[in-house]
Amino acid sequence: MKNNTPLEELTKKAKEIKFNMGTDLLAGELIQTLISSKVNGDFLELGTGMGISTTWMLNGMDEESKLTSIDNNPELIE
């Protein structure tokens, strides 16, 4: 049995609870590409949601970059 990546797991969970914000593949790839163009970046994400966009961002970041992600929904944060 294949182990799913965090992105696959989050996308699956989002579909289960009918949360579709930030789940578009092309938008995610664009986010990752844009993030990767900024070496040693300092990024802010407002509205973490399920963490799908967060995962795309982390996938594009180098080790020196920093991401601050904020959400006000305790259920989604968990």
C-alpha positions as CSV (number, residue, x, y, z in Angstrom):
1,M,0.0,0.0,0.0
2,K,1.3,3.4,-1.0
3,N,2.0,6.1,1.7
4,N,0.3,9.4,0.8
5,T,2.2,12.7,1.0
6,P,1.0,15.3,3.5
7,L,-0.5,17.2,0.6
8,E,-2.5,14.2,-0.6
9,E,-3.7,13.5,3.0
10,L,-4.8,17.1,3.5
11,T,-6.5,17.2,0.1
12,K,-8.4,13.9,0.9
13,K,-9.5,15.3,4.3
14,A,-10.6,18.6,2.7
15,K,-12.8,16.6,0.3
16,E,-14.3,14.6,3.1
17,I,-15.4,17.7,5.0
18,K,-16.3,19.6,1.8
19,F,-13.6,22.3,2.3
20,N,-12.5,23.4,-1.2
21,M,-10.5,26.6,-0.5
22,G,-6.9,26.3,-1.6
23,T,-7.3,22.8,-3.1
24,D,-6.8,23.8,-6.8
25,L,-3.7,21.9,-8.2
26,L,-2.6,24.6,-10.6
27,A,-3.0,27.4,-8.0
28,G,-0.9,25.3,-5.6
29,E,1.8,24.8,-8.2
30,L,1.9,28.5,-8.9
31,I,2.2,29.3,-5.2
32,Q,5.1,26.8,-4.9
33,T,6.8,28.3,-7.9
34,L,6.4,31.9,-6.7
35,I,7.7,31.0,-3.2
36,S,10.7,29.2,-4.7
37,S,11.7,32.3,-6.5
38,K,12.4,34.1,-3.2
39,V,15.5,32.8,-1.5
40,N,15.7,33.3,2.2
41,G,12.1,34.7,2.1
42,D,9.9,35.8,5.0
43,F,6.4,34.8,4.2
44,L,3.0,35.4,5.8
45,E,-0.1,33.4,5.2
46,L,-3.4,34.7,6.5
47,G,-6.1,32.0,6.8
48,T,-4.3,28.7,7.1
49,G,-7.5,26.7,6.6
50,M,-6.7,23.0,6.1
51,G,-3.0,23.7,5.5
52,I,-3.0,22.8,1.8
53,S,-1.7,26.2,0.7
54,T,0.7,26.1,3.6
55,T,2.1,22.8,2.3
56,W,2.5,24.2,-1.2
57,M,4.4,27.1,0.3
58,L,6.6,24.9,2.5
59,N,7.4,22.7,-0.5
60,G,8.7,25.8,-2.4
61,M,10.7,27.3,0.5
62,D,14.4,26.9,1.0
63,E,15.8,26.1,4.4
64,E,16.6,29.7,5.3
65,S,13.0,30.9,4.6
66,K,10.5,31.6,7.3
67,L,6.7,31.1,7.1
68,T,4.2,32.6,9.6
69,S,0.7,31.2,9.2
70,I,-2.3,32.5,11.0
71,D,-5.9,31.3,11.3
72,N,-8.7,32.0,13.7
73,N,-10.7,28.8,13.3
74,P,-9.6,26.3,16.1
75,E,-11.2,23.3,14.3
76,L,-9.2,23.9,11.1
77,I,-6.0,24.6,13.0
78,E,-6.2,21.2,14.6
